[in-house]
Amino acid sequence: MPGKATRPDDGRLKNRGGYRGGGRPVGSTSPRGQRGIHQIRAYEDEWELIKEFIQLARKDIDKCRLTLSLLKSDIEKYS
């Protein structure tokens, strides 16, 4: 049997995988497009808050924007 870079003799040539019917269904992506990849380092207690906020932001982003602006102004006022 030749190596992987050449034509294999073990039947993989006819194994089309995702060519026919595989992959993501049509129309399953969001009209807003794909989410970007973001990485953040946080302690466990911070990460719990971040995860909760992410879940809330995915449900109603406008309310989260309003709440975030209120929190920012409150923190800036007292610091």
N, CA, C and O atoms as CSV, one atom per row, in Angstrom:
chain,resi,resn,atom,element,x,y,z
A,1,MET,N,N,0.843,-1.181,0.000
A,1,MET,CA,C,0.000,0.000,0.000
A,1,MET,C,C,0.888,1.244,0.000
A,1,MET,O,O,1.796,1.350,0.825
A,2,PRO,N,N,0.644,2.167,-0.896
A,2,PRO,CA,C,1.423,3.402,-0.900
A,2,PRO,C,C,1.083,4.267,0.312
A,2,PRO,O,O,0.142,3.967,1.047
A,3,GLY,N,N,1.834,5.320,0.516
A,3,GLY,CA,C,1.620,6.225,1.640
A,3,GLY,C,C,0.349,7.043,1.492
A,3,GLY,O,O,-0.343,6.948,0.478
A,4,LYS,N,N,0.040,7.850,2.507
A,4,LYS,CA,C,-1.199,8.626,2.511
A,4,LYS,C,C,-1.209,9.711,1.432
A,4,LYS,O,O,-2.278,10.113,0.973
A,5,ALA,N,N,-0.042,10.184,1.029
A,5,ALA,CA,C,0.009,11.267,0.056
A,5,ALA,C,C,-0.376,10.795,-1.340
A,5,ALA,O,O,-0.739,11.611,-2.188
A,6,THR,N,N,-0.304,9.493,-1.591
A,6,THR,CA,C,-0.689,8.968,-2.904
A,6,THR,C,C,-2.044,8.295,-2.795
A,6,THR,O,O,-2.690,8.340,-1.748
A,7,ARG,N,N,-2.469,7.673,-3.878
A,7,ARG,CA,C,-3.772,7.029,-3.899
A,7,ARG,C,C,-3.781,5.782,-3.014
A,7,ARG,O,O,-3.053,4.830,-3.296
A,8,PRO,N,N,-4.598,5.765,-1.938
A,8,PRO,CA,C,-4.607,4.604,-1.052
A,8,PRO,C,C,-5.350,3.429,-1.681
A,8,PRO,O,O,-6.277,3.619,-2.469
A,9,ASP,N,N,-4.939,2.228,-1.331
A,9,ASP,CA,C,-5.560,1.017,-1.859
A,9,ASP,C,C,-6.564,0.410,-0.884
A,9,ASP,O,O,-7.058,-0.689,-1.136
A,10,ASP,N,N,-6.883,1.080,0.213
A,10,ASP,CA,C,-7.753,0.476,1.221
A,10,ASP,C,C,-9.202,0.973,1.132
A,10,ASP,O,O,-9.950,0.841,2.101
A,11,GLY,N,N,-9.607,1.532,0.010
A,11,GLY,CA,C,-10.998,1.922,-0.169
A,11,GLY,C,C,-11.313,3.355,0.213
A,11,GLY,O,O,-12.455,3.790,0.066
A,12,ARG,N,N,-10.339,4.093,0.694
A,12,ARG,CA,C,-10.624,5.467,1.089
A,12,ARG,C,C,-10.904,6.376,-0.104
A,12,ARG,O,O,-11.440,7.471,0.071
A,13,LEU,N,N,-10.560,5.952,-1.280
A,13,LEU,CA,C,-10.792,6.772,-2.461
A,13,LEU,C,C,-12.286,7.023,-2.668
A,13,LEU,O,O,-12.673,8.125,-3.057
A,14,LYS,N,N,-13.122,6.032,-2.417
A,14,LYS,CA,C,-14.552,6.162,-2.641
A,14,LYS,C,C,-15.310,6.632,-1.393
A,14,LYS,O,O,-16.525,6.818,-1.442
A,15,ASN,N,N,-14.603,6.823,-0.286
A,15,ASN,CA,C,-15.226,7.324,0.942
A,15,ASN,C,C,-15.261,8.845,0.857
A,15,ASN,O,O,-14.267,9.510,1.150
A,16,ARG,N,N,-16.385,9.385,0.462
A,16,ARG,CA,C,-16.466,10.818,0.197
A,16,ARG,C,C,-16.736,11.646,1.449
A,16,ARG,O,O,-16.669,12.874,1.389
A,17,GLY,N,N,-17.031,11.028,2.551
A,17,GLY,CA,C,-17.214,11.762,3.794
A,17,GLY,C,C,-18.311,12.797,3.698
A,17,GLY,O,O,-19.477,12.442,3.524
A,18,GLY,N,N,-17.965,14.072,3.807
A,18,GLY,CA,C,-18.940,15.150,3.795
A,18,GLY,C,C,-19.358,15.599,2.412
A,18,GLY,O,O,-20.118,16.560,2.292
A,19,TYR,N,N,-18.893,14.943,1.365
A,19,TYR,CA,C,-19.208,15.385,0.003
A,19,TYR,C,C,-20.706,15.307,-0.279
A,19,TYR,O,O,-21.268,16.222,-0.882
A,20,ARG,N,N,-21.348,14.243,0.141
A,20,ARG,CA,C,-22.778,14.083,-0.124
A,20,ARG,C,C,-23.528,14.018,1.197
A,20,ARG,O,O,-23.469,13.003,1.892
A,21,GLY,N,N,-24.215,15.062,1.544
A,21,GLY,CA,C,-25.107,15.032,2.686
A,21,GLY,C,C,-24.461,15.353,4.028
A,21,GLY,O,O,-25.172,15.540,5.016
A,22,GLY,N,N,-23.175,15.420,4.090
A,22,GLY,CA,C,-22.526,15.696,5.364
A,22,GLY,C,C,-22.472,17.182,5.640
A,22,GLY,O,O,-22.764,17.991,4.760
A,23,GLY,N,N,-22.111,17.537,6.820
A,23,GLY,CA,C,-21.924,18.942,7.163
A,23,GLY,C,C,-23.152,19.567,7.787
A,23,GLY,O,O,-24.091,18.881,8.191
A,24,ARG,N,N,-23.121,20.865,7.853
A,24,ARG,CA,C,-24.163,21.642,8.507
A,24,ARG,C,C,-25.364,21.813,7.578
A,24,ARG,O,O,-25.181,22.035,6.381
A,25,PRO,N,N,-26.597,21.716,8.106
A,25,PRO,CA,C,-27.777,21.896,7.257
A,25,PRO,C,C,-27.866,23.321,6.709
A,25,PRO,O,O,-27.403,24.265,7.349
A,26,VAL,N,N,-28.454,23.471,5.537
A,26,VAL,CA,C,-28.613,24.780,4.922
A,26,VAL,C,C,-29.543,25.621,5.790
A,26,VAL,O,O,-30.581,25.136,6.241
A,27,GLY,N,N,-29.178,26.869,6.024
A,27,GLY,CA,C,-30.007,27.778,6.800
A,27,GLY,C,C,-29.821,27.664,8.300
A,27,GLY,O,O,-30.574,28.279,9.056
A,28,SER,N,N,-28.845,26.899,8.751
A,28,SER,CA,C,-28.664,26.732,10.186
A,28,SER,C,C,-27.766,27.807,10.792
A,28,SER,O,O,-27.644,27.885,12.014
A,29,THR,N,N,-27.142,28.628,9.966
A,29,THR,CA,C,-26.286,29.679,10.502
A,29,THR,C,C,-27.108,30.930,10.773
A,29,THR,O,O,-28.174,31.123,10.189
A,30,SER,N,N,-26.613,31.763,11.651
A,30,SER,CA,C,-27.305,32.978,12.035
A,30,SER,C,C,-27.179,34.031,10.926
A,30,SER,O,O,-26.152,34.083,10.250
A,31,PRO,N,N,-28.201,34.870,10.726
A,31,PRO,CA,C,-28.071,35.934,9.729
A,31,PRO,C,C,-27.012,36.964,10.112
A,31,PRO,O,O,-26.527,37.705,9.257
A,32,ARG,N,N,-26.647,37.012,11.407
A,32,ARG,CA,C,-25.605,37.938,11.852
A,32,ARG,C,C,-24.217,37.437,11.504
A,32,ARG,O,O,-23.246,38.187,11.610
A,33,GLY,N,N,-24.104,36.187,11.092
A,33,GLY,CA,C,-22.806,35.630,10.751
A,33,GLY,C,C,-22.252,34.810,11.901
A,33,GLY,O,O,-22.939,34.532,12.884
A,34,GLN,N,N,-20.991,34.432,11.751
A,34,GLN,CA,C,-20.356,33.622,12.773
A,34,GLN,C,C,-19.877,34.478,13.925
A,34,GLN,O,O,-19.525,35.644,13.746
A,35,ARG,N,N,-19.866,33.888,15.114
A,35,ARG,CA,C,-19.296,34.576,16.274
A,35,ARG,C,C,-17.792,34.525,16.175
A,35,ARG,O,O,-17.222,33.528,15.731
A,36,GLY,N,N,-17.151,35.600,16.588
A,36,GLY,CA,C,-15.703,35.624,16.596
A,36,GLY,C,C,-15.155,34.796,17.755
A,36,GLY,O,O,-15.864,34.504,18.717
A,37,ILE,N,N,-13.910,34.432,17.648
A,37,ILE,CA,C,-13.254,33.668,18.706
A,37,ILE,C,C,-12.577,34.664,19.633
A,37,ILE,O,O,-11.731,35.450,19.207
A,38,HIS,N,N,-12.957,34.623,20.906
A,38,HIS,CA,C,-12.386,35.530,21.902
A,38,HIS,C,C,-11.868,34.704,23.068
A,38,HIS,O,O,-12.514,33.757,23.517
A,39,GLN,N,N,-10.696,35.080,23.545
A,39,GLN,CA,C,-10.130,34.365,24.681
A,39,GLN,C,C,-9.981,35.333,25.840
A,39,GLN,O,O,-9.649,36.503,25.653
A,40,ILE,N,N,-10.228,34.833,27.028
A,40,ILE,CA,C,-10.122,35.678,28.225
A,40,ILE,C,C,-9.588,34.831,29.366
A,40,ILE,O,O,-9.923,33.654,29.500
A,41,ARG,N,N,-8.760,35.445,30.176
A,41,ARG,CA,C,-8.254,34.773,31.377
A,41,ARG,C,C,-8.989,35.353,32.576
A,41,ARG,O,O,-9.058,36.572,32.734
A,42,ALA,N,N,-9.532,34.494,33.415
A,42,ALA,CA,C,-10.291,34.956,34.578
A,42,ALA,C,C,-10.189,33.910,35.678
A,42,ALA,O,O,-10.023,32.718,35.421
A,43,TYR,N,N,-10.296,34.399,36.924
A,43,TYR,CA,C,-10.386,33.487,38.052
A,43,TYR,C,C,-11.743,32.801,38.017
A,43,TYR,O,O,-12.640,33.239,37.297
A,44,GLU,N,N,-11.901,31.732,38.783
A,44,GLU,CA,C,-13.139,30.944,38.753
A,44,GLU,C,C,-14.369,31.785,39.100
A,44,GLU,O,O,-15.397,31.683,38.430
A,45,ASP,N,N,-14.268,32.617,40.144
A,45,ASP,CA,C,-15.442,33.417,40.525
A,45,ASP,C,C,-15.773,34.453,39.452
A,45,ASP,O,O,-16.948,34.732,39.211
A,46,GLU,N,N,-14.749,35.032,38.800
A,46,GLU,CA,C,-14.987,35.965,37.709
A,46,GLU,C,C,-15.612,35.247,36.514
A,46,GLU,O,O,-16.516,35.770,35.862
A,47,TRP,N,N,-15.114,34.042,36.239
A,47,TRP,CA,C,-15.598,33.295,35.083
A,47,TRP,C,C,-17.065,32.920,35.225
A,47,TRP,O,O,-17.802,32.914,34.239
A,48,GLU,N,N,-17.497,32.603,36.451
A,48,GLU,CA,C,-18.909,32.289,36.671
A,48,GLU,C,C,-19.789,33.483,36.299
A,48,GLU,O,O,-20.832,33.316,35.666
A,49,LEU,N,N,-19.364,34.694,36.695
A,49,LEU,CA,C,-20.128,35.899,36.340
A,49,LEU,C,C,-20.115,36.142,34.838
A,49,LEU,O,O,-21.133,36.513,34.255
A,50,ILE,N,N,-18.966,35.933,34.218
A,50,ILE,CA,C,-18.848,36.138,32.771
A,50,ILE,C,C,-19.777,35.185,32.023
A,50,ILE,O,O,-20.466,35.591,31.087
A,51,LYS,N,N,-19.796,33.911,32.440
A,51,LYS,CA,C,-20.656,32.928,31.774
A,51,LYS,C,C,-22.125,33.311,31.901
A,51,LYS,O,O,-22.882,33.208,30.935
A,52,GLU,N,N,-22.531,33.751,33.089
A,52,GLU,CA,C,-23.923,34.156,33.283
A,52,GLU,C,C,-24.272,35.351,32.406
A,52,GLU,O,O,-25.349,35.400,31.812
A,53,PHE,N,N,-23.347,36.325,32.327
A,53,PHE,CA,C,-23.609,37.512,31.519
A,53,PHE,C,C,-23.693,37.152,30.039
A,53,PHE,O,O,-24.511,37.712,29.309
A,54,ILE,N,N,-22.855,36.227,29.596
A,54,ILE,CA,C,-22.905,35.787,28.197
A,54,ILE,C,C,-24.258,35.172,27.885
A,54,ILE,O,O,-24.848,35.460,26.844
A,55,GLN,N,N,-24.751,34.329,28.778
A,55,GLN,CA,C,-26.055,33.692,28.550
A,55,GLN,C,C,-27.167,34.738,28.495
A,55,GLN,O,O,-28.071,34.647,27.664
A,56,LEU,N,N,-27.096,35.730,29.380
A,56,LEU,CA,C,-28.103,36.789,29.368
A,56,LEU,C,C,-27.991,37.649,28.116
A,56,LEU,O,O,-29.005,38.048,27.544
A,57,ALA,N,N,-26.766,37.935,27.687
A,57,ALA,CA,C,-26.562,38.760,26.490
A,57,ALA,C,C,-27.085,38.059,25.248
A,57,ALA,O,O,-27.571,38.718,24.329
A,58,ARG,N,N,-26.996,36.752,25.206
A,58,ARG,CA,C,-27.517,36.020,24.051
A,58,ARG,C,C,-29.042,36.011,24.029
A,58,ARG,O,O,-29.645,35.863,22.965
A,59,LYS,N,N,-29.669,36.168,25.191
A,59,LYS,CA,C,-31.132,36.205,25.239
A,59,LYS,C,C,-31.666,37.594,24.905
A,59,LYS,O,O,-32.609,37.723,24.125
A,60,ASP,N,N,-31.066,38.645,25.494
A,60,ASP,CA,C,-31.532,40.015,25.248
A,60,ASP,C,C,-30.355,40.972,25.371
A,60,ASP,O,O,-30.035,41.438,26.465
A,61,ILE,N,N,-29.721,41.258,24.255
A,61,ILE,CA,C,-28.499,42.061,24.262
A,61,ILE,C,C,-28.781,43.527,24.595
A,61,ILE,O,O,-27.931,44.195,25.184
A,62,ASP,N,N,-29.955,44.036,24.229
A,62,ASP,CA,C,-30.268,45.442,24.505
A,62,ASP,C,C,-30.383,45.702,26.007
A,62,ASP,O,O,-29.891,46.717,26.500
A,63,LYS,N,N,-31.029,44.791,26.734
A,63,LYS,CA,C,-31.126,44.952,28.185
A,63,LYS,C,C,-29.743,44.857,28.834
A,63,LYS,O,O,-29.461,45.560,29.804
A,64,CYS,N,N,-28.883,43.990,28.299
A,64,CYS,CA,C,-27.534,43.871,28.846
A,64,CYS,C,C,-26.717,45.130,28.588
A,64,CYS,O,O,-25.922,45.538,29.434
A,65,ARG,N,N,-26.907,45.747,27.426
A,65,ARG,CA,C,-26.208,47.013,27.139
A,65,ARG,C,C,-26.645,48.100,28.118
A,65,ARG,O,O,-25.818,48.852,28.635
A,66,LEU,N,N,-27.953,48.175,28.366
A,66,LEU,CA,C,-28.478,49.172,29.299
A,66,LEU,C,C,-27.935,48.929,30.705
A,66,LEU,O,O,-27.486,49.860,31.374
A,67,THR,N,N,-27.979,47.679,31.146
A,67,THR,CA,C,-27.489,47.343,32.481
A,67,THR,C,C,-26.001,47.623,32.614
A,67,THR,O,O,-25.547,48.117,33.646
A,68,LEU,N,N,-25.253,47.312,31.585
A,68,LEU,CA,C,-23.812,47.550,31.604
A,68,LEU,C,C,-23.509,49.046,31.683
A,68,LEU,O,O,-22.607,49.454,32.414
A,69,SER,N,N,-24.249,49.862,30.941
A,69,SER,CA,C,-24.018,51.303,31.011
A,69,SER,C,C,-24.368,51.849,32.394
A,69,SER,O,O,-23.677,52.733,32.902
A,70,LEU,N,N,-25.442,51.328,33.011
A,70,LEU,CA,C,-25.795,51.750,34.372
A,70,LEU,C,C,-24.718,51.352,35.378
A,70,LEU,O,O,-24.357,52.139,36.252
A,71,LEU,N,N,-24.211,50.139,35.253
A,71,LEU,CA,C,-23.149,49.680,36.148
A,71,LEU,C,C,-21.878,50.508,35.983
A,71,LEU,O,O,-21.228,50.864,36.966
A,72,LYS,N,N,-21.533,50.810,34.741
A,72,LYS,CA,C,-20.328,51.616,34.492
A,72,LYS,C,C,-20.460,52.999,35.112
A,72,LYS,O,O,-19.533,53.480,35.763
A,73,SER,N,N,-21.612,53.643,34.913
A,73,SER,CA,C,-21.792,54.987,35.469
A,73,SER,C,C,-21.798,54.950,36.991
A,73,SER,O,O,-21.296,55.872,37.633
A,74,ASP,N,N,-22.363,53.894,37.576
A,74,ASP,CA,C,-22.391,53.759,39.025
A,74,ASP,C,C,-20.983,53.559,39.579
A,74,ASP,O,O,-20.626,54.145,40.601
A,75,ILE,N,N,-20.191,52.741,38.911
A,75,ILE,CA,C,-18.813,52.491,39.371
A,75,ILE,C,C,-17.972,53.757,39.219
A,75,ILE,O,O,-17.183,54.084,40.105
A,76,GLU,N,N,-18.131,54.467,38.109
A,76,GLU,CA,C,-17.355,55.685,37.895
A,76,GLU,C,C,-17.760,56.778,38.889
A,76,GLU,O,O,-16.928,57.588,39.297
A,77,LYS,N,N,-19.028,56.797,39.273
A,77,LYS,CA,C,-19.521,57.829,40.201
A,77,LYS,C,C,-18.907,57.612,41.602
A,77,LYS,O,O,-18.576,58.582,42.284
A,78,TYR,N,N,-18.756,56.360,42.024
A,78,TYR,CA,C,-18.292,56.089,43.382
A,78,TYR,C,C,-16.814,55.736,43.460
A,78,TYR,O,O,-16.338,55.348,44.527
A,79,SER,N,N,-16.082,55.857,42.374
A,79,SER,CA,C,-14.644,55.556,42.473
A,79,SER,C,C,-13.786,56.783,42.251
A,79,SER,O,O,-12.559,56.696,42.302
